[in-house]
Amino acid sequence: MRIYLPSTVSELGAKGGLGPRVVHAVTAALRAALPEEDEEGLEYAAQLLAADASLERLDGAPAGSRRRVVVAADVPEAVVESIDADEDHAPSAVRLTTSIGWDDVACAHVDEIAAEPDIVAALAGDMEAAEHLAERDMLWYDVSELGRLAAKMARG
């Protein structure tokens, strides 16, 4: 099962992989919410919802590392639990119940540095900045690039 983990730049350098959390995936609830979308569109919607959720993880992050990060991973369905979609959870939300290693990760999507002013503003409650973020494309990185990316961003 492909999942999209809301993450942070600092987590990209974590030796042990990524811990349990609410993640996003193509779920029955997402299919019902977007009945006209094909599989690729549903995957993209789950990724975008994970990008929105990654903002919550950035509150208090140091300058230069405030970028939305979405890690795409393939995991067995047995390590994912359903969550009822409600006002607190998107229809794509599921709970990852265990940590995953970097060998489970396919890639990551990371905001470019130019997105940081909108991220800071969105964290402060600026809805226009949040809308700008929703329109931004994120940069794609292969899993083999993530450790170097995290180190580079930590240096500034």
C-alpha positions as CSV (number, residue, x, y, z in Angstrom):
1,M,0.0,0.0,0.0
2,R,1.4,3.4,-0.9
3,I,1.2,5.9,1.9
4,Y,2.2,9.6,2.1
5,L,3.8,10.7,5.4
6,P,3.7,14.3,6.5
7,S,7.2,15.0,7.5
8,T,9.9,17.6,8.1
9,V,13.4,18.3,6.7
10,S,15.0,17.2,9.9
11,E,13.3,13.8,9.8
12,L,14.9,13.1,6.4
13,G,18.2,12.6,8.1
14,A,16.8,10.3,10.8
15,K,18.9,7.1,11.0
16,G,16.1,4.8,12.1
17,G,13.5,5.9,9.5
18,L,10.1,7.5,10.3
19,G,7.9,6.8,13.3
20,P,4.1,6.1,13.5
21,R,1.7,8.9,12.8
22,V,-1.4,9.8,10.8
23,V,-0.5,9.4,7.1
24,H,-2.5,9.6,3.9
25,A,-3.4,7.0,1.3
26,V,-6.1,6.2,-1.3
27,T,-8.9,5.0,0.9
28,A,-12.5,4.1,0.3
29,A,-13.5,7.5,1.9
30,L,-11.2,9.3,-0.5
31,R,-12.7,7.4,-3.5
32,A,-16.2,8.3,-2.3
33,A,-15.2,12.0,-1.9
34,L,-13.6,12.2,-5.4
35,P,-15.7,9.7,-7.5
36,E,-14.6,11.3,-10.8
37,E,-10.8,10.9,-10.1
38,D,-8.7,8.1,-11.6
39,E,-6.1,6.2,-9.6
40,E,-3.4,8.8,-10.4
41,G,-5.7,11.6,-9.4
42,L,-6.5,9.9,-6.1
43,E,-2.8,9.4,-5.3
44,Y,-2.1,13.0,-6.0
45,A,-5.0,14.1,-3.8
46,A,-3.6,11.9,-0.9
47,Q,-0.2,13.5,-1.5
48,L,-1.6,17.0,-1.3
49,L,-3.5,16.2,1.9
50,A,-0.3,15.0,3.4
51,A,1.4,18.2,2.3
52,D,-1.3,20.2,4.1
53,A,-0.8,18.0,7.2
54,S,3.0,18.6,7.1
55,L,2.4,22.2,7.9
56,E,1.4,21.2,11.4
57,R,4.8,19.6,11.9
58,L,6.6,22.8,11.0
59,D,5.4,25.0,13.8
60,G,8.6,26.1,15.6
61,A,10.9,24.7,13.0
62,P,14.1,26.8,12.5
63,A,14.3,29.3,9.6
64,G,15.6,27.6,6.5
65,S,14.0,24.3,7.2
66,R,10.4,25.3,7.1
67,R,9.4,23.4,4.1
68,R,6.5,21.0,3.6
69,V,7.8,17.4,3.2
70,V,5.8,14.4,2.1
71,V,7.5,11.0,2.1
72,A,6.0,8.3,-0.1
73,A,6.4,4.8,1.1
74,D,5.1,1.3,0.3
75,V,4.0,-0.7,3.3
76,P,2.0,-3.8,4.0
77,E,-1.7,-3.0,4.7
78,A,-1.3,-4.7,8.1
79,V,0.7,-1.8,9.5
80,V,-2.0,0.8,8.7
81,E,-5.3,1.3,10.6
82,S,-8.4,3.1,9.3
83,I,-9.5,6.4,10.8
84,D,-13.0,7.7,10.5
85,A,-13.1,10.7,8.2
86,D,-14.5,13.7,10.2
87,E,-13.7,17.4,10.6
88,D,-10.4,16.4,12.3
89,H,-9.3,14.0,9.6
90,A,-9.2,14.1,5.8
91,P,-10.9,11.2,3.9
92,S,-7.4,10.0,3.0
93,A,-6.2,9.8,6.6
94,V,-5.0,6.4,8.1
95,R,-2.8,5.6,11.0
96,L,0.7,4.1,10.5
97,T,1.1,1.9,13.5
98,T,4.8,1.1,13.3
99,S,8.0,2.8,12.3
100,I,9.2,2.3,8.7
101,G,12.7,2.1,7.4
102,W,14.2,4.0,4.5
103,D,14.1,0.8,2.4
104,D,10.3,1.2,2.5
105,V,10.5,4.8,1.1
106,A,10.2,5.4,-2.6
107,C,10.7,9.2,-2.7
108,A,10.0,12.5,-1.0
109,H,8.3,15.7,-2.2
110,V,9.8,18.9,-0.7
111,D,9.0,22.5,-1.1
112,E,11.5,24.7,-2.8
113,I,13.1,27.5,-0.7
114,A,10.9,30.1,-2.3
115,A,7.9,28.6,-0.6
116,E,9.1,29.4,2.9
117,P,7.5,32.9,3.2
118,D,4.1,31.4,2.4
119,I,4.7,28.6,4.9
120,V,5.6,31.1,7.6
121,A,2.5,33.2,6.8
122,A,0.2,30.1,6.6
123,L,1.5,29.0,10.0
124,A,0.5,32.4,11.3
125,G,-3.1,31.9,9.9
126,D,-2.8,33.7,6.6
127,M,-5.4,31.9,4.4
128,E,-4.1,33.5,1.2
129,A,-0.6,32.1,1.8
130,A,-2.2,28.7,2.5
131,E,-3.9,28.9,-0.9
132,H,-0.6,29.8,-2.6
133,L,0.9,26.7,-1.0
134,A,-1.9,24.6,-2.3
135,E,-1.0,25.8,-5.8
136,R,2.7,25.1,-5.6
137,D,4.4,22.1,-7.0
138,M,6.8,20.3,-4.7
139,L,10.2,19.1,-5.8
140,W,10.7,15.3,-6.2
141,Y,13.7,13.5,-4.6
142,D,14.7,9.9,-4.8
143,V,15.2,8.1,-1.5
144,S,19.0,8.0,-2.1
145,E,19.1,11.8,-2.1
146,L,17.3,12.4,1.2
147,G,20.2,12.1,3.7
148,R,22.2,14.6,1.7
149,L,19.3,16.9,1.3
150,A,18.7,17.0,5.0
151,A,22.4,17.6,5.7
152,K,22.5,20.4,3.1
153,M,19.4,22.1,4.5
154,A,20.7,21.8,8.1
155,R,23.8,23.8,7.1
156,G,21.6,26.4,5.5
